[in-house]
Amino acid sequence: MTRTDTHFKNDAIDALEKIRVILQAALFLTATDSERDVSLVLMGLAEEVAICVLEANR
């Protein structure tokens, strides 16, 4: 069975969703303001990547 472009795109979107969840967990577990700030930046970057992937799939 060969994987289609749709399968690869769905895998990419799934991976990005998992990254987003991990970053949210990291934000929840942070102890300092600077850690919280870095987590927010990372979440923002992950969301930007996810948006780009979704727009490219349209």
For each residue, the residues with C-beta under 8 A, 3 or more apart:
1:
2:
3: 7 8
4: 7 8
5: 8 9
6: 9 10
7: 3 4 10 11
8: 3 4 5 11 12
9: 5 6 12 13 53 57
10: 6 7 13 14
11: 7 8 14 15
12: 8 9 15 16 53
13: 9 10 16 17 50 53 54 57
14: 10 11 17 18
15: 11 12 18 19
16: 12 13 19 20 46 49 50 53
17: 13 14 20 21 50
18: 14 15 21 22
19: 15 16 22 23 46
20: 16 17 23 24 43 46 47 50
21: 17 18 24 25
22: 18 19 25 26
23: 19 20 26 27 39 42 43 46
24: 20 21 27 28 43
25: 21 22 28 29
26: 22 23 29 30 39 42
27: 23 24 30 36 39 40 43
28: 24 25
29: 25 26
30: 26 27 35 36 39
31: 35
32: 35 36
33: 36 37
34: 37 38
35: 30 31 32 38 39
36: 27 30 32 33 39 40
37: 33 34 40 41
38: 34 35 41 42
39: 23 26 27 30 35 36 42 43
40: 27 36 37 43 44
41: 37 38 44 45
42: 23 26 38 39 45 46
43: 20 23 24 27 39 40 46 47
44: 40 41 47 48
45: 41 42 48 49
46: 16 19 20 23 42 43 49 50
47: 20 43 44 50 51
48: 44 45 51 52
49: 16 45 46 52 53
50: 13 16 17 20 46 47 53 54
51: 47 48 54 55
52: 48 49 55 56
53: 9 12 13 16 49 50 56 57
54: 13 50 51 57 58
55: 51 52 58
56: 52 53
57: 9 13 53 54
58: 54 55
